[in-house]
């Protein structure tokens, strides 16, 4: 047993013997994350914890009901396409930002024009680069002009595109928005200590017409705790009320604690090994397709699901979540677990004694270590380089890293345009740069014909699999552990909705 598991076992023993305390005494839900958002500004962060925070602080123009998938009015009350590249929206009246600024067309126009301008360097550029510009029609009506037809526009407007107050954002900028966020959402930030904690309080003036539930819990406190065992011990000691991304073996132990609940569910997040082949790659060995195929054959995906991944996950064979529009593995080659074949491919590629390579990772370390074990058994000696996501992302973008354990939740957008194009359309995160794949993805992203979209995406996915640019692995479940005093419901989009959560 590892030292961490010994500590956790002792903590569980103490918790089992302890008395139940009321976690709702001060009406503050305390939760934790092991990720550190590089910014609280939603457009300058693409770590999951930042996405979660954003959904509590800001509203989007449109709301997608997570139970039905239906689009509903949020900050926009109505919308209509006036052409293949023109969308008009009527805006809700009477909404105010946390600082008292009234919401109107100027906020929408400023937000969309600022973040879609590449010069402003939003790190989530892939979510807004379909926008040519936004225009004000009147105080409560706007027009969004598209660079090209983009049939997934409503899905994005309902997800990773929150609305900001134009007057405040023009003065504060991204840094000021991160230090002191201002939105219209169900919670507002009262304190932000970067890298340590974020405190929230209920927005008592949250507009009653919102399709979101009115929040009932008065305060939230997010603590940034890198070590998962420390989080679990804090949860059992009543220092925390809710944690997530609990490792499967830890979740099993926590289920033995009488006053805790542990739930799990599949998410839209998929896991793969990225392999850089573009010009100037720091891992030129990966330019050989035989090495990439060897890596694909080296990983025992099914065994990993049973041993380190957990309940509700599934093996994937192409780089997308199976339920996203356009996702398919039909016709794409599959690389069965076959370490002997992996060794033969390495020998054929000129590496009869195997090879050494750095493997970068930023989360689910236990899974990365299992991958390293499988790779080593096939002759690929991977040296783990573990770091925060932003550091790993920048290393990949700058050509300092070329082999990485990647995950992506598509910003919870139920369309493959939020997945494959991010990594295969010559954007910052594309470490392969295949022109055929890029052009097929562009055709799929811009056609208004769903059959044309499906065909283009299928062809792109097939090429990606044939070239073994990535090693697709599995979808990622999330384990949540929380006090039994909380009523909490998980969703497949990986966003905990604390505005729906309540004390029992």
Secondary structure, 3 states (H helix, E strand, C coil): CCHHHHHHHHHHHHHHHCCCCCCCCCCEEEEEECCCCCCCCHHHCCCHHHHHHHHHHCCECEEECCCCCCEEECCEEEEEEEECCEEEEEECCCCECCCCCECCHHHHHHHHHHHCCHHHCCCCHHHCCCEEEEEEEECCEEEEEECCCCCCHHHHHCCCCECCCHHHHHHHHHHHHHHCCCCCCCEEEEEEECCCEEEEEECCCCCCCCCCCCCCCCEEEEEECCCHHHHHHHHHCCCCCEEECCCHHHHHHHCCCCCEEEEEEEEEEEEEEEECCCCCCCCHHHHCHHHHHHHHHHCCHHHHHHHHHCCCCCECCCCCCCCCECCCCCCCCCCCCCHHHHHHHHHHCCCCCCEEEEEEECCCHHHHHHHHHHHHHCCEEEEEEECCHHHHHHHHHCCCCCEEEEEECHHHCCEHHHCHHHHHCCCCCCCCCCHHHHHHHHHHHHCCCHHHHHHHHHHHHHHHHHCCCEEEEEEEEEEEEEECCEECCCCCCCCCCCCCCEEC
